Amino acid sequence: MAPAYMCTICSRALTRQSPLLIEASQRSSYRASQFRRHLSTTTPAFYHATQSLSAVESKSRRVTDITGKQKPKLNTVTGLAAKLREKAPLMTETYVAYGAMQELIKECARPGDYTIPQANEKNAEIPRDETGAHLGVATGWWYDTLGLAPTFINWAQITFIHMYMLQVRFRMLPKTHAPIWIQHLTNHAFYAAEDRLVVWHQLNANSIRQKYLKDMFSQWRAVLLSYDEAIVKGDAVLAAAIWRNLFAAKEDVDFEKLAQIVGYMRRELYRLDRATDDEVANGDWKFKGDPGEVEGLVKPPSRGLSQV
């Protein structure tokens, strides 16, 4: 039978908290405060999103128009997305860029697009050119007028020209946004290239595809360096850069057509410069026509030559 009384020492031990318990409690409280601080959704003070890049403006909240009728509320998912975009734009920017780039890379690849019908035929042999590259079937100014062969490398170089013009425009975005858009542009280009190698060239071995993609990446870096230099130094340097990259420095090149490509790039860069951030970032941007449309601009003799 338990005693009906308790000694003084036992009573004091039960009423006082153990120093070990106090220390453990303090550590637990400190961890909780640190956890709450790390999960804070407050936008950092050094980051300021531009209004033009906001996917959903703050006006998407409940407002009342001039008739006094209340506009319909956004659904729960859209409302949460709008709030997240408004409060933490850097967290959502990569998803916005990813979605838009899926359409923009298609636009970059469209002018040089080609198919290989034999790839869809059982046991059919894919034709090759004198260098051993697979030959496809294509139409359009770049192939019919310029005379390029519809091969993977020519498709890549035509795509690079349009990718470069978009990248120049992305550099005009705020410095917190530009690297995200440029990275997704590069990623999607190589996704499209690998898909083309599998679907049209039947390169199912990953090791072979990686060799093609590594070579393509080296060419892309060379394109960036040469076109950046040319944009600064002038049209003659730009023509030389296109001649080296697109025509592989061949001697039998129609220089009038080369001048048309230079004029086309200048025109499209001008259009991109005048476009707003939203016009480019919504994924609906379209390149206008082809280099043949600027023939009338580049055919007249240069004023500089006439003054010599």
PAKOLDO-214575 format. One line per 10 residues: number of its first residue (from 1); their letters; for each residue x, z, y of N, C-alpha, C. Coordinates in steps of 0.02 Angstrom, whole numbers, plus 50000, padded with zeros to 5 digits. Each point is the difference from the previous one (the first is absolute). Example, Ala and Ser with C-alpha at 12.3 -4.5 7.8 and 13.67 -1.06 7.14 Angstrom:
<nodes>
1	AS	50660:50390:49716:49955:50000:50059:50045:50000:50060 ~ 49982:49964:50053:50042:50003:50059:49961:50037:50055
</nodes>
This chain:
<nodes>
1	MAPAYMCTIC	50042:50000:49941:49958:50000:50059:50044:50000:50062 ~ 49985:49954:50047:50040:49994:50061:49988:50059:50045 ~ 50053:50023:50033:49992:50058:50045:49957:49982:50059 ~ 49965:50049:50025:49954:49989:50057:50036:50004:50066 ~ 50065:50013:49999:50036:50005:50063:50060:49953:49998 ~ 50034:49990:50056:50058:49955:50005:50053:50036:50039 ~ 50062:49996:49977:50053:50035:50035:50014:49968:50067 ~ 50033:50038:50043:50014:49976:50068:50044:49939:50000 ~ 50052:49997:49957:50046:49944:49998:49965:49935:49980 ~ 49957:50004:49950:49962:49941:49978:49954:49975:50054
11	SRALTRQSPL	49968:50047:50035:49954:49982:50054:50036:49962:50055 ~ 50059:50025:50019:50038:49966:50053:50023:49930:49978 ~ 50019:49993:49937:50023:49936:49975:49945:49947:50002 ~ 49939:50023:49986:49945:49952:50000:49977:49981:50070 ~ 50006:50046:50047:49976:49987:50068:50051:49960:50041 ~ 50064:50003:49982:50051:49963:50037:50011:49931:49967 ~ 50015:49949:50041:50015:49934:49973:50074:49996:49983 ~ 50015:49968:49945:50069:49992:49979:50036:49953:50047 ~ 50064:50016:50017:50039:49954:50043:50005:49930:49969 ~ 50004:49996:49934:50004:49934:49968:49936:49960:50010
21	LIEASQRSSY	49942:50035:49997:49937:49966:50012:49994:49976:50071 ~ 50024:50042:50047:49997:49981:50071:50042:49938:50013 ~ 50061:49999:49970:50045:49944:50010:49971:49935:49969 ~ 49970:50007:49941:49969:49941:49968:49942:49974:50041 ~ 49961:50046:50029:49944:49980:50041:50023:49962:50062 ~ 50056:50025:50031:50026:49968:50059:50025:49929:49984 ~ 50035:49993:49942:50024:49934:49981:49943:49952:49989 ~ 49947:50023:49968:49941:49958:49987:49969:49978:50065 ~ 49994:50046:50049:49972:49983:50065:50042:49949:50037 ~ 50067:50007:49994:50045:49954:50034:49994:49929:49970
31	RASQFRRHLS	49996:49997:49932:49992:49935:49968:49936:49966:50021 ~ 49947:50038:50005:49935:49971:50020:50003:49972:50070 ~ 50034:50037:50046:50005:49975:50068:50042:49937:50003 ~ 50055:49998:49960:50041:49940:49998:49962:49941:49972 ~ 49960:50011:49948:49961:49947:49968:49950:49971:50049 ~ 49967:50045:50039:49952:49976:50049:50034:49959:50053 ~ 50061:50020:50019:50035:49964:50053:50020:49930:49977 ~ 50022:49993:49936:50020:49935:49975:49940:49953:49993 ~ 49942:50026:49989:49941:49957:49991:49963:49988:50065 ~ 50029:50017:50056:49967:49990:50064:49990:49925:50012
41	TTTPAFYHAT	49940:49981:50023:49985:49930:50014:50008:49983:50073 ~ 50031:50042:50039:50011:49986:50070:50049:49943:50009 ~ 49984:49951:50043:50045:49944:50011:50063:50024:50034 ~ 50060:49979:49977:50062:50020:50033:50000:49980:50073 ~ 50033:50041:50041:49999:49989:50072:50037:49936:50019 ~ 50049:49978:49960:50041:49942:50019:49966:49934:49981 ~ 49943:50002:49967:49968:49938:49978:49938:49986:50041 ~ 49995:49939:50025:49941:49980:50039:49979:49931:49975 ~ 49942:49995:49970:49976:49936:49974:49972:49958:50057 ~ 50011:49935:49997:49970:49956:50050:49928:49988:49982
51	QSLSAVESKS	49959:49992:50052:49928:49992:49988:49987:49934:49964 ~ 50040:49948:50015:49987:49935:49971:50011:49999:49925 ~ 50039:50046:49973:50013:50001:49928:49954:50048:49963 ~ 49955:50032:50035:49954:50046:49967:49950:49960:49959 ~ 49996:50016:49936:49953:49964:49957:49928:50014:50019 ~ 49987:50061:50019:49933:50019:50021:50006:50039:50064 ~ 49971:49977:50054:50007:50033:50064:49959:50064:50002 ~ 50017:50041:50048:49964:50063:50007:49927:49989:50018 ~ 49984:49938:50022:49930:49986:50017:49956:49995:49939 ~ 50029:50005:49941:49960:49997:49940:49961:50064:49988
61	RRVTDITGKQ	50010:50050:50043:49961:50061:49994:49928:49988:50020 ~ 49959:50050:49992:49930:49992:50018:49994:49993:50076 ~ 49972:49944:50022:49990:49988:50072:49929:49976:50010 ~ 49979:50002:50061:49932:49979:50019:50005:49942:50048 ~ 49966:49945:49985:50004:49941:50044:49954:50008:50059 ~ 49996:49949:50043:49963:50005:50062:49925:50005:49988 ~ 49976:49982:49942:49929:50004:49986:49979:50070:49979 ~ 50050:50044:49990:49984:50068:49979:49997:50010:49926 ~ 50008:49944:49962:49996:50004:49927:50069:50017:49974 ~ 50001:50043:49951:50063:50021:49971:50023:49950:49948
71	KPKLNTVTGL	50064:49979:50006:50027:49952:49952:50009:50033:49932 ~ 49995:49961:49947:50005:50030:49932:50070:50029:49988 ~ 50002:50055:49963:50062:50032:49984:50036:49960:49945 ~ 50066:50007:50000:50040:49970:49945:49987:50040:49937 ~ 50007:49968:49942:49993:50037:49938:50058:50048:49992 ~ 49996:50043:49951:50049:50054:49992:50070:49973:49992 ~ 50009:49950:49955:50067:49974:49987:50029:49968:50062 ~ 49960:49957:50034:50024:49967:50060:50016:50050:50055 ~ 49957:50051:50005:50012:50051:50051:50065:50038:49988 ~ 50013:50017:49937:50063:50035:49984:50060:49956:50014
81	AAKLREKAPL	49994:49935:49982:50055:49954:50012:50014:49992:50074 ~ 49946:49997:50039:50008:49994:50073:50034:50061:50029 ~ 49980:50059:49977:50030:50062:50024:50073:50004:49981 ~ 50017:49981:49938:50069:50003:49978:50042:49951:50039 ~ 49972:49941:50012:50037:49949:50039:50013:50024:50071 ~ 49951:50036:50028:50006:50024:50069:50050:50057:50006 ~ 49997:50047:49952:50041:50060:50005:50070:49991:49971 ~ 50007:49960:49949:50065:49991:49968:50012:49926:49985 ~ 50012:49960:50053:50005:49928:49990:50059:49979:49956 ~ 50055:50037:50001:50057:49980:49959:49985:50006:49925
91	MTETYVAYGA	49955:50046:49982:49982:50009:49930:49961:49940:49973 ~ 49963:49966:50043:49958:49945:49978:50029:49931:50016 ~ 50051:49997:50042:50027:49936:50022:50023:49956:49942 ~ 50031:50030:49950:50026:49961:49944:49943:49967:49960 ~ 49942:50033:49996:49943:49972:49964:49969:49942:50039 ~ 49997:50008:50067:49974:49946:50042:50046:49940:49996 ~ 50066:50011:50004:50049:49945:49996:49997:49966:49932 ~ 49993:50039:49946:49997:49971:49933:49940:49953:49993 ~ 49942:50022:50023:49940:49959:49994:50005:49936:50041 ~ 50024:50006:50062:50006:49941:50043:50051:49951:49974
101	MQELIKECAR	50055:50026:49972:50054:49957:49978:49981:49958:49939 ~ 49952:50022:49961:49978:49960:49944:49973:49932:50023 ~ 49968:49999:50058:49974:49938:50027:50053:49962:50040 ~ 50042:50037:50037:50051:49967:50041:50052:49964:49958 ~ 50019:50028:49943:50050:49967:49959:49971:49937:49968 ~ 49936:49999:49987:49968:49938:49976:50004:49946:50053 ~ 49992:50019:50063:50004:49952:50055:50071:49974:50008 ~ 50050:50044:49989:50070:49978:50004:50017:49951:49943 ~ 49973:50012:49941:50015:49959:49942:49959:49936:49996 ~ 49945:49996:50038:49954:49944:49995:50032:49932:50017
111	PGDYTIPQAN	50040:49993:50053:50027:49933:50016:50044:49971:49945 ~ 50035:50041:49963:50045:49975:49948:49972:50006:49930 ~ 49936:50011:49994:49970:50012:49934:50004:49938:49955 ~ 50009:50011:49936:50003:49946:49951:49974:50027:49933 ~ 49986:49955:49955:49981:50018:49932:50041:49960:49950 ~ 50000:50023:49938:50034:49964:49945:49948:49993:49945 ~ 49965:49943:49996:49946:49992:49951:50024:50010:49928 ~ 50062:49982:49984:50024:50007:49932:50003:50072:49977 ~ 50002:50048:50048:50002:50070:49981:49936:50023:49967 ~ 49945:49964:50012:49936:50018:49969:49986:49961:49936
121	EKNAEIPRDE	50047:49956:49981:49991:49961:49939:50043:50027:49944 ~ 49973:50003:49941:50036:50028:49944:50056:49953:49978 ~ 50060:50028:49992:50060:49964:49978:50020:49943:50046 ~ 49977:50000:50062:50018:49948:50048:50067:50018:50032 ~ 50040:49949:50014:50065:50010:50031:49995:49993:50075 ~ 50026:50049:50036:49997:49999:50073:50055:49953:50026 ~ 49983:49952:50043:50050:49953:50025:50051:50036:50045 ~ 50060:49971:50003:50055:50029:50040:50030:49947:50045 ~ 50032:50024:50055:50036:49953:50043:50072:49994:49977 ~ 50042:49967:50041:50070:49987:49979:50041:50064:49995
131	TGAHLGVATG	49977:50054:50033:50036:50064:49996:49976:50044:49944 ~ 49947:49979:49965:49972:50040:49946:49943:50045:50020 ~ 49980:49999:50064:49945:50042:50024:49933:49970:49979 ~ 49952:50043:49986:49933:49977:49982:49968:49964:50059 ~ 49967:49944:49985:49965:49961:50051:49925:50010:49994 ~ 49968:50012:50057:49928:50009:50001:49965:49943:50034 ~ 49937:50012:50016:49958:49951:50034:49973:50033:50063 ~ 50007:49966:50057:49978:50029:50063:49985:49946:50050 ~ 49961:50017:50050:49985:49955:50056:50010:50039:50065 ~ 50001:49963:50055:50008:50032:50065:50061:49973:50037
141	WWYDTLGLAP	50007:50018:50063:50053:49973:50042:50069:50014:49972 ~ 50011:50060:49975:50067:50019:49978:50024:49958:49940 ~ 49953:49976:49960:50018:49961:49941:49989:49925:50012 ~ 49944:49981:50027:49984:49929:50009:50040:49968:50057 ~ 50005:50034:50056:50033:49972:50059:50074:50018:50003 ~ 50015:50063:49989:50069:50022:50003:50040:49978:49939 ~ 49966:49992:49944:50033:49974:49940:50032:50052:49956 ~ 49983:50064:50008:50028:50052:49957:49968:49996:49931 ~ 50038:50018:49949:49974:50003:49932:49963:50066:49990 ~ 49943:49998:49966:49962:50062:49988:50032:50044:49947
151	TFINWAQITF	50052:50036:50019:50035:50045:49955:49994:50071:50025 ~ 50020:50047:49958:49995:50070:50018:50043:50017:50061 ~ 50061:49973:50003:50045:50017:50055:49974:49972:50066 ~ 49970:49940:50000:49972:49972:50061:49938:50039:50022 ~ 49959:50021:49951:49943:50042:50017:50024:50065:50033 ~ 50053:50029:49974:50026:50062:50028:50024:49990:50072 ~ 50035:49946:50013:50027:49988:50068:49945:49985:50050 ~ 49948:49964:49979:49943:49988:50045:49964:50065:50014 ~ 49992:50041:49949:49968:50065:50008:50042:50045:50045 ~ 50066:49997:49994:50045:50040:50042:49991:49984:50074
161	IHMYMLQVRF	49991:49936:50016:49991:49981:50070:49940:50036:50030 ~ 49945:50001:49963:49939:50032:50026:50005:50076:49997 ~ 50033:50026:49948:50013:50072:49998:50042:50023:50059 ~ 50050:49961:50016:50044:50018:50056:49961:50005:50065 ~ 49956:49952:50012:49960:50002:50062:49955:50062:50003 ~ 49971:50018:49943:49960:50061:49998:50043:50062:50011 ~ 50060:50000:49970:50043:50059:50008:50021:50009:50073 ~ 50012:49945:50035:50016:50005:50071:49943:50034:50038 ~ 49938:49983:49981:49942:50031:50033:49993:50074:49981 ~ 50015:50017:49938:49995:50070:49979:50051:50044:50036
171	RMLPKTHAPI	50056:49971:50020:50049:50039:50038:49974:50022:50068 ~ 49947:49969:50023:49970:50019:50064:49953:50059:49993 ~ 49983:50020:49939:49958:50058:49989:50038:50064:50020 ~ 49965:50055:50009:50035:50064:50014:50051:50014:49946 ~ 50054:50033:50019:50055:50011:49953:49980:50042:49940 ~ 49945:50038:50005:49976:50038:49943:49962:49955:49950 ~ 49975:49943:50024:49960:49956:49958:50041:49941:49972 ~ 50045:49972:50041:50034:49938:49982:50035:50001:49932 ~ 50040:50052:49984:50033:49999:49934:49952:49998:49941 ~ 49942:50031:50007:49951:50000:49946:49974:49930:49987
181	WIQHLTNHAF	49983:49964:50054:49973:49933:49993:50053:49951:49974 ~ 50062:50007:50024:50054:49956:49978:50015:50010:49926 ~ 49999:50064:49978:50014:50014:49930:49946:49972:49955 ~ 49936:50006:50020:49946:49973:49959:50002:49923:50000 ~ 50021:49969:50055:50007:49928:50001:50051:49977:49947 ~ 50057:50033:49997:50051:49983:49951:49976:50013:49929 ~ 49969:50058:49989:49976:50017:49933:49950:49949:49974 ~ 49951:49983:50041:49948:49953:49978:50028:49930:49987 ~ 50050:49981:50038:50030:49934:49989:50032:49997:49930 ~ 50032:50053:49980:50033:49999:49935:49950:50012:49943
191	YAAEDRLVVW	49944:50034:50015:49947:50004:49950:49973:49929:49987 ~ 49988:49962:50054:49974:49932:49993:50049:49955:49965 ~ 50065:50010:50014:50051:49958:49968:50003:50013:49925 ~ 49999:50063:49981:50002:50017:49928:49938:49974:49964 ~ 49943:50005:50032:49939:49975:49971:50004:49925:49989 ~ 50030:49964:50048:50008:49927:49994:50047:49983:49943 ~ 50053:50038:49992:50048:49987:49946:49968:50009:49931 ~ 49953:50046:49995:49967:50011:49936:49946:49948:49987 ~ 49957:49988:50051:49941:49957:49990:50020:49926:49994 ~ 50042:49976:50047:50014:49928:50003:50065:49980:49965
201	HQLNANSIRQ	50048:50047:49996:50065:49982:49970:50010:50030:49931 ~ 49951:50039:49976:50002:50027:49932:50063:50040:49986 ~ 50025:50036:50050:50059:50043:49992:49976:50070:49981 ~ 49989:50011:49937:49973:50064:49977:50053:50054:49989 ~ 50062:49980:49998:50054:50049:49991:50017:50033:50067 ~ 49994:50065:50001:50012:50036:50063:50070:49991:50026 ~ 50050:49996:49957:50069:49993:50022:50011:49934:50038 ~ 49968:49947:49977:50006:49935:50034:49965:50003:50068 ~ 49941:50029:50001:49964:50006:50063:50039:50040:50051 ~ 50031:50054:49978:50039:50041:50047:50058:49962:50029
211	KYLKDMFSQW	50030:49955:49962:50055:49959:50026:49974:49955:50056 ~ 49943:49968:49989:49970:49958:50052:49983:50041:50062 ~ 49972:50059:49990:49979:50042:50057:50060:50026:50039 ~ 50056:50016:49965:50060:50022:50035:50028:49944:50044 ~ 50002:49940:49972:50023:49943:50039:49954:49987:50060 ~ 49935:50008:49989:49952:49990:50054:50009:50052:50055 ~ 50015:50062:49981:50010:50052:50049:50063:49987:50042 ~ 50052:49975:49968:50061:49983:50037:49986:49945:50051 ~ 49959:49951:49980:49982:49946:50046:49957:50026:50058 ~ 49957:50047:49985:49958:50030:50053:50043:50036:50051
221	RAVLLSYDEA	50050:50037:49978:50045:50034:50047:50038:49950:50043 ~ 50021:49944:49969:50035:49949:50038:49954:49967:50051 ~ 49937:49990:49981:49951:49971:50047:49991:50046:50061 ~ 49993:50065:49988:49991:50047:50055:50059:49997:50049 ~ 50060:50001:49973:50059:49999:50044:50005:49935:50039 ~ 49991:49944:49966:50009:49935:50034:49945:49986:50051 ~ 49937:50017:49983:49945:49987:50046:50001:50048:50059 ~ 50021:50062:49989:50007:50047:50056:50051:49975:50050 ~ 50056:49977:49975:50052:49973:50044:49974:49940:50038 ~ 49962:49957:49965:49976:49938:50030:49948:50013:50054
231	IVKGDAVLAA	49956:50050:49990:49949:50015:50049:50032:50019:50067 ~ 50058:50032:49997:50035:50022:50060:50040:49943:50031 ~ 50033:49959:49959:50048:49951:50026:49969:49933:50017 ~ 49941:49984:49974:49968:49937:50021:49979:49956:49942 ~ 49967:49944:50019:49969:49955:49951:50052:49964:49957 ~ 50058:49984:50028:50051:49965:49961:50024:50044:49943 ~ 50009:50065:50013:50022:50047:49949:49944:50011:49949 ~ 49938:50001:50023:49943:50007:49954:49995:49940:49954 ~ 50011:49939:50027:49999:49940:49959:50054:50002:49947 ~ 50059:50025:50019:50055:50005:49952:49984:50051:49945
241	AIWRNLFAAK	49967:50055:50019:49982:50051:49950:49948:49973:49951 ~ 49950:49963:50025:49950:49969:49956:50033:49949:49954 ~ 50047:49961:50027:50035:49950:49961:50039:50032:49943 ~ 50032:50056:50013:50038:50034:49946:49954:50031:49948 ~ 49945:50031:50022:49958:50037:49953:49949:49956:49964 ~ 49963:49961:50038:49946:49960:49970:50027:49937:49967 ~ 50049:49967:50031:50026:49937:49974:50066:50008:49963 ~ 50024:50061:49991:50062:50014:49964:50059:49960:50029 ~ 49999:49989:50066:50054:49965:50036:50012:49930:49975 ~ 49948:49966:49977:50007:49930:49978:50010:49954:50059
251	EDVDFEKLAQ	50037:49946:49990:50015:49954:50054:49943:49953:50016 ~ 49963:49979:49949:49946:49951:50010:49935:50035:50022 ~ 50000:50027:50060:49943:50037:50027:49972:49962:50060 ~ 49934:49996:50003:49966:49971:50058:50001:50051:50056 ~ 50043:49989:50049:50008:50050:50053:49940:50004:50046 ~ 49960:49947:50002:49938:50004:50039:49951:50048:49968 ~ 49996:49999:49933:49957:50047:49965:50028:50071:50007 ~ 50066:50006:50001:50031:50066:50010:49982:50028:50068 ~ 49999:49957:50051:49981:50021:50067:49926:50021:50002 ~ 49959:49968:49959:49929:50019:49997:49991:50070:49971
261	IVGYMRRELY	50041:50017:49951:49996:50068:49972:50020:50052:50052 ~ 50052:49983:50040:50021:50045:50054:49943:50010:50050 ~ 49969:49944:50020:49944:50005:50047:49942:50038:49972 ~ 49986:49990:49935:49946:50036:49967:50012:50075:49999 ~ 50062:50021:49985:50016:50071:50000:49994:50030:50069 ~ 50024:49965:50051:49994:50024:50069:49927:50007:50020 ~ 49959:49952:49981:49929:50003:50018:49965:50059:49966 ~ 50013:50010:49936:49967:50055:49964:50026:50068:50023 ~ 50064:50005:50017:50026:50062:50027:49967:50016:50068 ~ 49987:49948:50038:49965:50010:50065:49929:50024:49988
271	RLDRATDDEV	49965:49972:49951:49933:50022:49984:49999:50073:49976 ~ 50048:50017:49958:50005:50069:49975:50016:50049:50057 ~ 50041:49977:50047:50018:50043:50056:49939:50016:50043 ~ 49955:49952:50008:49940:50009:50041:49944:50035:49962 ~ 50004:50005:49935:49948:50032:49960:50005:50076:50007 ~ 49943:50033:49996:49999:50073:50002:50021:50029:49933 ~ 50016:50065:49999:50019:50032:49938:49944:49995:49948 ~ 49938:50010:50021:49944:49998:49953:49989:49930:49971 ~ 50013:49948:50040:49990:49932:49976:50048:49984:49943 ~ 50059:50032:50001:50049:49989:49947:49989:50049:49943
281	ANGDWKFKGD	49986:50063:50017:49998:50054:49950:49936:50001:49959 ~ 49949:49962:50020:49939:50001:49959:50005:49953:49940 ~ 50056:49963:49994:50010:49957:49942:49969:49931:50004 ~ 49969:49983:50057:49965:49936:50007:50041:49948:50037 ~ 50063:50014:50016:50040:49952:50038:50012:49936:49960 ~ 49993:49942:50035:50011:49935:49969:50050:49960:50041 ~ 50048:49969:49965:50045:49954:50034:49964:49934:50013 ~ 50014:49971:50056:49962:49942:50023:50034:49935:49980 ~ 49967:49961:49958:50024:49933:49984:50067:49999:49964 ~ 50040:49948:50018:50065:49990:49969:50048:49972:50052
291	PGEVEGLVKP	50065:49995:49984:50048:49976:50050:49986:49930:50025 ~ 49964:49959:49963:49985:49932:50022:49959:49998:50064 ~ 49965:50055:50015:49957:50002:50060:50040:50003:50065 ~ 50064:50019:49996:50041:50005:50061:50045:49939:50008 ~ 49985:49947:49964:50042:49940:50004:50004:49974:50072 ~ 49944:50001:50036:50000:49975:50068:50043:50041:50048 ~ 50012:50064:49982:50039:50043:50044:50075:49990:49990 ~ 50021:49984:49939:50072:49996:49986:50026:49929:50002 ~ 49955:49950:50003:50023:49930:49998:50033:49978:50065 ~ 49973:50018:50059:50032:49978:50063:50072:50025:50005
301	PSRGLSQV	50045:49962:50033:50069:50022:50008:50005:50066:50039 ~ 50049:50039:49982:50012:50063:50034:50021:49989:50073 ~ 49975:50042:50045:50020:49994:50070:50074:50013:50009 ~ 50026:50044:49958:50072:50015:50005:50043:49940:49983 ~ 49978:49960:49950:50037:49940:49981:49998:49947:50055 ~ 49943:49995:50033:49992:49950:50052:50042:50015:50062 ~ 50019:50064:50008:50039:50019:50058:50075:49995:49988 ~ 50020:49986:49938:50071:49996:49984:50028:49932:50024
</nodes>
